[in-house]
Amino acid sequence: MSLNKDSLTEIISGKYGFSKKRSTELIENTLEIIKQRLAEGEDVLISSFGKFCVRDKSQRVGRNPATGSELILGARRVVTFRCSTAKARHHSSPPPRTFLKV
């Protein structure tokens, strides 16, 4: 299941009793704050969820897949996400063992 802004709005309005308009405003404002901080070059840490990190990537040589010709790809800034260790452990833990009595 993919989670988009509409489904997030539905969840928030249903769980906390906000109107759909108010839920949409909360989501939009939260995302706007995160985008502003990242645009300013700051990392964004959301406890128990993860960290959005801004990285500078240097110029490099790339290749056009259609023609095979080399291109110079300019330096750029990218955003990466690192899952919190608690969430990473939760999602990567092996399934619980089940034992059968014989």
C-alpha positions as CSV (number, residue, x, y, z in Angstrom):
1,M,0.0,0.0,0.0
2,S,1.4,3.4,-0.9
3,L,0.8,6.3,1.4
4,N,0.1,9.6,-0.3
5,K,-1.2,13.0,1.1
6,D,-4.8,12.1,0.5
7,S,-4.7,8.9,2.4
8,L,-2.7,10.6,5.2
9,T,-5.4,13.3,5.3
10,E,-8.0,10.6,5.7
11,I,-6.1,8.8,8.5
12,I,-5.5,12.1,10.4
13,S,-9.1,13.3,10.1
14,G,-10.5,9.9,11.1
15,K,-8.2,9.2,14.0
16,Y,-8.0,12.7,15.5
17,G,-11.4,14.2,14.5
18,F,-9.9,17.1,12.5
19,S,-11.8,18.2,9.4
20,K,-10.3,17.1,6.1
21,K,-9.4,20.8,5.3
22,R,-7.6,21.1,8.7
23,S,-5.8,17.8,8.2
24,T,-4.6,18.9,4.7
25,E,-3.3,22.2,6.2
26,L,-1.4,20.3,8.9
27,I,0.3,18.0,6.4
28,E,1.0,20.8,3.9
29,N,2.5,23.0,6.6
30,T,4.7,20.2,8.0
31,L,6.0,19.3,4.6
32,E,6.7,22.9,3.7
33,I,8.8,23.3,6.9
34,I,10.8,20.2,6.1
35,K,11.3,21.4,2.5
36,Q,12.5,24.9,3.7
37,R,15.0,23.4,6.1
38,L,16.4,21.1,3.5
39,A,16.6,23.9,0.9
40,E,18.6,25.9,3.5
41,G,21.1,22.9,3.7
42,E,19.9,21.7,7.2
43,D,19.4,18.1,8.0
44,V,15.9,17.2,9.4
45,L,15.7,14.7,12.2
46,I,12.3,13.2,13.1
47,S,12.8,11.1,16.3
48,S,11.8,7.5,16.0
49,F,11.3,7.9,12.3
50,G,14.5,8.9,10.5
51,K,16.7,11.7,9.3
52,F,16.7,13.6,6.0
53,C,20.3,14.5,5.1
54,V,21.5,17.1,2.6
55,R,24.6,15.9,0.6
56,D,26.7,17.7,-1.9
57,K,27.7,15.5,-4.9
58,S,30.7,16.5,-7.0
59,Q,30.8,16.8,-10.7
60,R,31.3,13.5,-12.5
61,V,31.4,11.8,-15.9
62,G,28.2,10.2,-17.0
63,R,27.1,8.3,-20.1
64,N,24.1,8.8,-22.4
65,P,22.5,5.3,-22.4
66,A,21.0,5.8,-25.9
67,T,24.2,6.8,-27.6
68,G,27.0,5.8,-25.2
69,S,28.6,9.3,-25.4
70,E,30.1,10.7,-22.3
71,L,28.7,13.7,-20.5
72,I,29.8,15.9,-17.6
73,L,27.2,15.9,-14.9
74,G,27.4,19.0,-12.8
75,A,27.8,19.2,-9.1
76,R,24.5,19.0,-7.3
77,R,22.8,18.8,-3.9
78,V,20.7,15.7,-3.0
79,V,18.6,14.6,-0.1
80,T,19.0,11.2,1.4
81,F,16.9,9.5,4.1
82,R,18.2,7.3,6.9
83,C,15.7,5.3,8.8
84,S,16.0,5.5,12.6
85,T,17.8,2.5,14.2
86,A,14.6,1.5,16.0
87,K,12.6,1.4,12.8
88,A,15.4,-0.3,10.9
89,R,15.6,-3.1,13.5
90,H,11.9,-3.5,13.4
91,H,11.8,-3.9,9.6
92,S,14.8,-6.0,9.2
93,S,14.3,-8.4,12.1
94,P,13.6,-12.0,11.1
95,P,10.1,-13.4,11.5
96,P,9.5,-15.0,14.9
97,R,10.2,-18.7,15.1
98,T,7.3,-21.1,15.4
99,F,7.8,-24.5,16.9
100,L,5.6,-27.5,16.2
101,K,4.9,-30.1,18.8
102,V,5.2,-33.6,17.4
